[in-house]
Amino acid sequence: MSDYGLIIFESTHDAIRAHKLLREERPVDLIPTPRRFSTSCGISLRFAAADQPLIKELMRRHQLQGELHSPDH
């Protein structure tokens, strides 16, 4: 099991907006999207696995568009 989760985005704009908003609450990193997610924009966010419930809530609260991938996937 991995110690981090990913948020995959369709657009760079969405990824940068999410990074700006989420990093105010929790540590998140902009990273290149792993190759297995070929339909994305190429930029993803990585977050600590322990923060997943909070990240989900923040995405909902800020109406962020992104596909959250659990640490165990």
N, C-alpha and C positions, 0 to 999 in steps of 0.2 A: 504494500500500500504506500502511496506517495504522500509526502507531507505538504503538498500544495494542490490547489485547484486552478482551473483556467476559465477565463471568460473569452469567448471567441466572438469577433465582431464582423459584420458585413462591410462596414466602411471605416476608414481611418478616422473620420470625423467622430463617429460614435466611440471609438476606442480612446481617443484623446479626451473627449468630454467625460467619459466614465472615469478615466484615470484622474482627471482633475477633481472630480467630485468625490470619488471613493478614497483617495489618498488623504483627504481631510479627516477621515474617520479611522482608517486602518492602513497599514502598510500594503501597498500593491505595487507591482513592477510591470512596466511595459516590456514585453519580450517579443521576439519573432514568433509567429504562429507555427507550431509543430506541423510538419509536412502532412501528417494524416488528416489535417483539417484543410484541405485544398480549396474549399469554397469561400474561405474567409478573405479579409482584406490584407492579411499578412502581419497584423499587429494584434497581440492578445494581452490580457492582463493575467498575472500570476498572483495568487494570494495564499496565505497560510490556510491549511486545511481546517484548523480550529476556528477560523473566521467565516466559514461558509454560511452559517445561518444569518450572521450579520450582513454579509455581502449580499445575500438574497434579498434581505429586507431593504438595504440601501438601494439596490437596483430597482426594486418595486417603488420605493418612496420617490426616487429621482426619475422614474419612468425611463430607465436606461434600457436600450435595446442591445442584447447580447445573449449568447448561448453559454450557459454555465455548465462546466464539466466537472463532475465530482472527482475528488482525488483518487478514487479507486477505479476510474475508467481510463 
